[in-house]
Amino acid sequence: MHKIQTLGKWNFLFFVVIIGFSLASCKEQIADIGSRYLHDTISSGIHTFSDSSAFTFQPVIKRTALITLGRNVAINSGAAALIFGKVPSENLEAWAAMKIPIMPDSIGQILNDTLILRMRFAYQYGNTSDQSIDFSIYTEVNNKVNDSTTTLSLTDLGQIVGSYKGTVANDSLLTISIPLDNNLLSAPLRTASLALVLVPNSGMNTMRAFASIDNGDNTFSPQLKFTVKQTSDTTSITRYPTNDFHIVLSDKPAPAGEILLRGSYAARARVVINMKNIRDALQLNPFATINSAIIQVRSDAAARVTSNVPVDTVGPSLVYIPNTSTYDSGHVWINYGTHSTADPDLYEFQVRSYVENALRLGNDSLVLELRAGFRYGSISGSSVDVEDLNINRWVLYGMDYGSSDADKAKRPKLVITYSYLR
């Protein structure tokens, strides 16, 4: 019995040795023969594009059916804030307007009326050391405060029916009650909807914001409080505006060769990546892997101005625009970009997944926008994607900026890292 077990042990060892030699032989054959097909079949590289053959970088002032934009003029109906004031160094001025509903005769005799305005969040743009608030309240005489408004001007203003002058720190909130001239307002309230316009006076040299009717909480919304005399007693009635908005009337243009991004009236940079030319230049097939696709833009720090709200200082917003999107809806916010303390004016936006998806689908172009901000909102039940909650000013160097090598280095770039099987 012992001899049989020993023989079996040696047979097993012999079998293991034979298998080992066979596997070694197979390994050598793969390395020798298959190497001709496996080596050098993966191509990879990194390429920097800086001219219009790969992408365009152009200014655009957006005009939509929901937020009506004129030339350097914005009506921001549906915004959560009513931004108003002046920044003389930027030739920037903004008004706030609101429509008050008709007061029927049945409510009784109007004895007095007061406009109440509240700040829901601390907002200041411009000279943050200037805490003055100084404005007058005008009636509007040409029936332009409505959903189809495209502009307001001094000729649309009637009489001054109230005013306010005071100070508030840029990190504080304010509630003000402004008595209005009842003699001037009693007739308009009875015969037609009353429109009021807040216009900054010469003593106001900064931008502030009151809550609008779309702020999400009625306790902060603008309101008119009336004291009315009825048959047997005197009572108070509160009415809210049926519509309100802020409007940017003027602005300072960007320096030559640079592009202005301005919140509120939607001055943007439209970035169109030419996927067809990139595909041809890099010999990419639809199955290529895009390891990285970075848009680099440089901000002109001397021309940049943002508010005291922390998110406004993060950076411009990059937004994806579907090719079928006509108005400001269906857009996708990508990110605010990244920048380092070592080079704080250089912003980088990673768009790898969007470039790779366009490659897979065989799209000839990829449309993006750089904006001064972004929010998903709703106006009259319709979805909008806009930057009306801020009035930030970002200025970026354009594709034709300067002529020296140092200036050309500030132009936008698209840096693509890729790999694919040949």
Buried (B, 14 or more C-beta within 10 A) or exposed (E): EEEEEEEEEEEEEEEEEEEEEEEEEEEEEEEEEEEEEEEEEEBEEEEEBBEBEBBBBEBEBBBBEBBBBBEBBBBBBBBBBBBBBBBEEBEBBBBBBBBBBEBEEEBBEBEBBBBBBBBBEBBBBBBEEBBBBBBBBBBBEEEBBBBEBBBBEEEBBBEEBBBBEEEBEBEEBBEBEBEBBBEBBBEBBBEEBBBBBBBBBEEBBBBBBBBBBBBEEEEBBBBBBBBBEEEEEEEEBEBBBBBBBBBBBEBBEBBEBBBBBBBBBBBBBBBBBBBEBBBEBBEBEEEBBBBEBBBBBBBBEEBBBBBBBEBBEBBBBBBBBEEEBEBBBBBBBBBBBEBEEEEEBBBBBBBBEBBBBBBEEEBEBBBBBBBBBBBEBEBEEBBBBBBBBBBBBBBBBBBEBBEEEEEBEBBBBBBBBBEBEE
